């Protein structure tokens, strides 16, 4: 049985509903609330039935890590510092693992 109570279902990637520019304008990207970018209509025909599929393409901002980005980019600085810290901790962990492995191999060959 098909999902949806046995009714036929259709799915496809609708390129006519795509927002044409790759990225919304900067003033939209900076908003903290969802913003409608485009309303669209796709005409459909199934058998002898014709109807319009209507939809909306919206920009929904994501939740940022750290302080929100401001006009001067200070939020980006926080994100970069967090990334550097994570990379530093991972590098330190790898270094400690290598030192332990060397010590273990030396004690094994000394026996």
TORKOL-4160 file (C-alpha; in steps of 0.2 Angstrom, whole numbers, padded with zeros to 4 digits, m for minus):
111
<pt num="1" X="0000" Y="0000" Z="0000"/>
<pt num="2" X="0007" Y="0017" Z="m0005"/>
<pt num="3" X="0010" Y="0030" Z="0009"/>
<pt num="4" X="m0005" Y="0042" Z="0011"/>
<pt num="5" X="m0019" Y="0030" Z="0012"/>
<pt num="6" X="m0016" Y="0021" Z="m0004"/>
<pt num="7" X="m0018" Y="0036" Z="m0016"/>
<pt num="8" X="m0006" Y="0038" Z="m0030"/>
<pt num="9" X="0008" Y="0050" Z="m0026"/>
<pt num="10" X="0019" Y="0060" Z="m0038"/>
<pt num="11" X="0036" Y="0068" Z="m0034"/>
<pt num="12" X="0048" Y="0078" Z="m0045"/>
<pt num="13" X="0061" Y="0092" Z="m0044"/>
<pt num="14" X="0052" Y="0108" Z="m0050"/>
<pt num="15" X="0065" Y="0120" Z="m0057"/>
<pt num="16" X="0051" Y="0133" Z="m0061"/>
<pt num="17" X="0049" Y="0135" Z="m0042"/>
<pt num="18" X="0068" Y="0138" Z="m0040"/>
<pt num="19" X="0074" Y="0156" Z="m0034"/>
<pt num="20" X="0084" Y="0162" Z="m0050"/>
<pt num="21" X="0098" Y="0170" Z="m0041"/>
<pt num="22" X="0110" Y="0159" Z="m0031"/>
<pt num="23" X="0109" Y="0169" Z="m0016"/>
<pt num="24" X="0095" Y="0182" Z="m0010"/>
<pt num="25" X="0100" Y="0200" Z="m0009"/>
<pt num="26" X="0111" Y="0205" Z="0006"/>
<pt num="27" X="0097" Y="0215" Z="0015"/>
<pt num="28" X="0086" Y="0199" Z="0015"/>
<pt num="29" X="0101" Y="0188" Z="0021"/>
<pt num="30" X="0103" Y="0199" Z="0036"/>
<pt num="31" X="0085" Y="0198" Z="0041"/>
<pt num="32" X="0081" Y="0187" Z="0057"/>
<pt num="33" X="0063" Y="0183" Z="0051"/>
<pt num="34" X="0058" Y="0172" Z="0036"/>
<pt num="35" X="0056" Y="0182" Z="0020"/>
<pt num="36" X="0045" Y="0177" Z="0005"/>
<pt num="37" X="0057" Y="0178" Z="m0011"/>
<pt num="38" X="0044" Y="0172" Z="m0024"/>
<pt num="39" X="0026" Y="0165" Z="m0026"/>
<pt num="40" X="0025" Y="0153" Z="m0040"/>
<pt num="41" X="0012" Y="0143" Z="m0050"/>
<pt num="42" X="0014" Y="0127" Z="m0060"/>
<pt num="43" X="0000" Y="0121" Z="m0071"/>
<pt num="44" X="m0003" Y="0102" Z="m0070"/>
<pt num="45" X="m0014" Y="0090" Z="m0079"/>
<pt num="46" X="m0018" Y="0073" Z="m0073"/>
<pt num="47" X="m0029" Y="0063" Z="m0085"/>
<pt num="48" X="m0042" Y="0076" Z="m0090"/>
<pt num="49" X="m0040" Y="0086" Z="m0074"/>
<pt num="50" X="m0031" Y="0103" Z="m0075"/>
<pt num="51" X="m0026" Y="0112" Z="m0060"/>
<pt num="52" X="m0013" Y="0124" Z="m0053"/>
<pt num="53" X="0000" Y="0119" Z="m0040"/>
<pt num="54" X="0004" Y="0135" Z="m0030"/>
<pt num="55" X="0019" Y="0138" Z="m0019"/>
<pt num="56" X="0030" Y="0150" Z="m0011"/>
<pt num="57" X="0049" Y="0151" Z="m0010"/>
<pt num="58" X="0056" Y="0158" Z="0006"/>
<pt num="59" X="0072" Y="0163" Z="0014"/>
<pt num="60" X="0073" Y="0156" Z="0032"/>
<pt num="61" X="0088" Y="0162" Z="0041"/>
<pt num="62" X="0098" Y="0149" Z="0051"/>
<pt num="63" X="0103" Y="0150" Z="0069"/>
<pt num="64" X="0121" Y="0156" Z="0070"/>
<pt num="65" X="0134" Y="0149" Z="0082"/>
<pt num="66" X="0141" Y="0163" Z="0094"/>
<pt num="67" X="0136" Y="0181" Z="0093"/>
<pt num="68" X="0125" Y="0186" Z="0078"/>
<pt num="69" X="0134" Y="0193" Z="0063"/>
<pt num="70" X="0134" Y="0212" Z="0063"/>
<pt num="71" X="0137" Y="0224" Z="0049"/>
<pt num="72" X="0155" Y="0225" Z="0054"/>
<pt num="73" X="0157" Y="0206" Z="0054"/>
<pt num="74" X="0161" Y="0203" Z="0072"/>
<pt num="75" X="0149" Y="0187" Z="0072"/>
<pt num="76" X="0161" Y="0180" Z="0059"/>
<pt num="77" X="0176" Y="0183" Z="0070"/>
<pt num="78" X="0168" Y="0173" Z="0083"/>
<pt num="79" X="0164" Y="0159" Z="0071"/>
<pt num="80" X="0182" Y="0159" Z="0065"/>
<pt num="81" X="0189" Y="0158" Z="0083"/>
<pt num="82" X="0178" Y="0144" Z="0087"/>
<pt num="83" X="0184" Y="0134" Z="0071"/>
<pt num="84" X="0202" Y="0138" Z="0076"/>
<pt num="85" X="0199" Y="0132" Z="0093"/>
<pt num="86" X="0191" Y="0115" Z="0087"/>
<pt num="87" X="0206" Y="0112" Z="0075"/>
<pt num="88" X="0218" Y="0116" Z="0089"/>
<pt num="89" X="0211" Y="0104" Z="0101"/>
<pt num="90" X="0210" Y="0090" Z="0087"/>
<pt num="91" X="0228" Y="0093" Z="0083"/>
<pt num="92" X="0233" Y="0092" Z="0101"/>
<pt num="93" X="0223" Y="0076" Z="0103"/>
<pt num="94" X="0232" Y="0068" Z="0087"/>
<pt num="95" X="0249" Y="0073" Z="0094"/>
<pt num="96" X="0246" Y="0065" Z="0110"/>
<pt num="97" X="0240" Y="0049" Z="0102"/>
<pt num="98" X="0256" Y="0048" Z="0091"/>
<pt num="99" X="0267" Y="0051" Z="0107"/>
<pt num="100" X="0258" Y="0037" Z="0116"/>
<pt num="101" X="0259" Y="0025" Z="0101"/>
<pt num="102" X="0278" Y="0029" Z="0099"/>
<pt num="103" X="0280" Y="0025" Z="0118"/>
<pt num="104" X="0270" Y="0009" Z="0117"/>
<pt num="105" X="0280" Y="0003" Z="0102"/>
<pt num="106" X="0297" Y="0007" Z="0111"/>
<pt num="107" X="0292" Y="m0003" Z="0126"/>
<pt num="108" X="0286" Y="m0017" Z="0116"/>
<pt num="109" X="0302" Y="m0019" Z="0106"/>
<pt num="110" X="0313" Y="m0017" Z="0122"/>
<pt num="111" X="0305" Y="m0032" Z="0130"/>
